[in-house]
């Protein structure tokens, strides 16, 4: 039987991030992908875009959830990305109670990057996101988001032992198997590290560091990771595949400015179809 994932995050109509990444990536892995858009934007809000439109869909989420409950829908995984307000975080927490009891719950706690909280977010939002993370099986913060969740100063370079300590502390929030992205020990390689608190095992994967910004790579990583977990793959294999695919998408994106708004991930989707026939 085909696996089913529901992903809850915004949709930028142009710009290759959030749902416009999650839907094709998870679908390519042979997983039926339902969506709950939290907002609709004409473009993403990253560097290079201004004057974009924004429509908040917070009020629509409870109705979608109630309809699905009447239909008796169930999922193999629930995966959240960007949530734009405290109200949305609280509504998603209720959704976990309705649909997340017997499936994997993956939270990408999108709050900031490069040491800064995204515009419009507050300490209250961070506190609510911390509570949501406690309800997840896996959380996928970057270094900035980990520092916000843990209330520690932001840094970019850590030793391996320091990263392991961060992962233990993230697990202490209530999530049994956290993943930390943007990890680098030598400044020449970057990747992700994970911790399974049930076994005490650590996992990591790295590729050559690419010194340029490519929008949407966090969404790519989280989506592939979700697909792998949904297919029943191990934590270590999920991290390795997500790091490798994300790197391939960056390498497939020309450094000529043509695709400045996102990665050319479409060129790499064929790599994921090997998982489409596994269920």
Helices and strands as residue ranges (DSSP letters): E 4-12, H 19-28, E 32-41, E 54-56, H 58-71, E 77-80, H 86-99, E 104-107, E 112-113, E 116-117, H 123-133, E 138-141, H 143-150, H 160-171, E 179-183, E 189-196, E 201-208, H 217-230, H 235-251, G 265-275
